């Protein structure tokens, strides 16, 4: 048979899980009221345990208003005939077993059956819905009950450990605190799943010391004694000395509100110690983390830097030096002839060396040879200061040889064809301004060509000199004749 939880129950579970579980301490006072209604006005204790099914959510709310913490009771190892949910238990074959001898209206439950888990979760959900702070699940110690020991498949101690471990973990998963009822001999095995323990009559059997290790964790144990204070005093003083168990004495023998809160120093003497300590935070208790979001307003000041750039116009004046080369004609004694200066003739440009760039110019891959000088406005020329030619004893022809620059082999080709007559192959430069400017531009843009021209002029000058010497000898010879 399948069981499911309602959406409202699931919502309550999620809400409860989000809150921290209630953790009582060893200093908290305790009362348990069953089979009768609690009288809130006369209730002095901080923690009160009441029956889950017999009390409504409004009663629990009223207890909360008076500052009380509420533990809700129900039986996990038995089911009462008068509970309205007993019909659901009876539907599960083999779940409900024989009657409890001490309580005629209760029957034992085989809590080892997996079908029982959804039913007990319904009880936990009811406690959460009514806003109980914790639950106390009774009768989980069936392995100690004589009526259960008669079963052929009796419940063993290990069965109790398995069931109570699941029960404690389930309550925590659902977000509610839980106490372990009796079963004090397995407390060391399952105590980590429980927030407190509730015991009946441990002092009568001399078993209260079983809680020693559990009490060291700071978790409380709420003990119940039945009868008068005087009938229980000596055993309580002996069993509880140094053990911080919160003990109540139900003087009527029933779980009515009337009781005596046992104080070991008051009722046993100053030599006795309660041994109570403050509880540490359980390891499985989630830490509440508060995140503070700090709102920060950031003001950004944008700094603007103004840079004033003064525009400077630089005028570069090129100083042009014009050199006028005057060529004297060659005069022979026999036939003096007037020579007309010739201007550079148009020549076919040859390929310039690759990647040769003029000085102070952006590099180019190819530069034309003998570039045509750009049209320039004639600059005001001042006649170059010339030193008077030094006269020597050479003939006029030799003087002409020294003054006649001849441009030969502009491309740098040293062949016989380019070594012809100086007048035909050279460049005669007049004293005109245009010719001087052209020569300067040419020399500026073509430094290598200028070197070639210089070498050519030197060779032509040598040739002219030789020719003049030959001509001089002929004239001399004719004169002698």
C-alpha positions, 0 to 999 in steps of 0.5 A: 500500500502506498502513502503520500503526504499532502502539499500542505504538509510538504510546505510545512516540512520545508518551512520547518527545515529552514528554521533551527531545531529546538535544543533544550539544556540541562538547566531547563525545568521540565513537566509532563502532563498526560491524560489531563489538560494542562493548566497553563496559569499554574504551570511553572516549568519552562518545558512541558510535554503533552499528548499530540493527539489530545491537544489542538494547535491553539493549545500549543500556541497559547503555551508558546505565548506564555514562553513555554516550549512544547514536547509532543508525545505519541507512541511509536511501539504501540497503538491505542484502540481509541486513536482515529488513525488505528484503522490505517495501522490495521490495514497493514497485514502483520503490523499490529500484534498482541496486546500490551499486558500493562495497558489493555487498550494498547497493542504492540507494533512490529516497527521493523516493517517498512510499511510502518515508516510512512505511518510514523511520518504522518505522526511527525508531520502532525506535530510539525503542523501543530508547531510542536517544538519537539517530539517524544516517541514512546515504547521503542524499547520493545526488546526489553518488554516481556510480552514481545519476548514471547514472539517467535520472531522477537525484536532484538536489541539490534532491531531497536538500534536500527529503528531508533537511528532511522527515527531520530534522523528522520525527525531531524530531516523533517526539521524537528527535535526528538527525545529518546524514550528509555532505551538507556542501554543503547544511548551511546549507539544512537545518542547522536540522533537525539536532542534529549532523552526521557527516562522513567524509574532509572533510579529504581533499577540503578541504571541512571549511570548509563547516561553518563557519556550522553550527559557529558555532551551537554544534552539533557536527560529528563527523568520521571519518578512515581510516588512520594518524594520520601519513598524515592529520596534515598535512591535518587540521592545515590543515583543522581549524585554528579549526574545532571539529570533533571528529575521530577517526582509524580506524587500521584503516581500518574502523569498529572501536572502536579509534581515535585521538582527534585533538587539534589542539594536541597533534598540530599544535602550540600555534599551532593552535586548536580554536575550540570553543564552548559550544552555545546552546539550539536555537530549536526546543528546547522549554523545560522549565517547572517549575510550583511550586504553593505551598500557602497556608493562610489563617486567617480571623478573624471579628471580631464587633462587639457594639453595645448599644442603650439603649432610651430611653422618652421621655414627651411631656407636652402642655401644654394651655392651656384658654381659657374664653370667657365670653359675657355675655347681651345685656340690653335695658332693656325686656325683660331676658332670660336667655340660655342658652349654646348648644353647637356643633351638628352640621354637615355636613363639607365637602370639605377642600382636597387634600394639606392636612396638619396641622402635625406630622402625617403628610400625608394626601390628605383630612382631614375638616372639623370632626372629632369630638374624641376622648373625652379624660379631663378634664384638671385645669384651672386658671382662666385668669388674666383681666385685669379688663375695661376699662370704657369709656363704651359701653353694656352692649350694646356691651360684650356685642358685644366679648365675644361670639365668634361662629363663622360660615362654618366652610367659608369661604363668605362668603354672605348665608345664613351671615351671619344672627343671631350667636346662631343661626349662631355657636358659643357656648362655655361655660366647661365643660372639655369645650367648651374641650378641643373648641375646642383640638383643633379649632384644633390639627387645623384651622389653616386652619379656625381662620383662617376662624373668626377671620374669621367671628367678626370679621364677626359681631362687626361685625354684632352691633355694628351690630345693638346700635347700632340697638337702642340707638337704638330704646331711646333713642328709646322712652325719650324718647317 
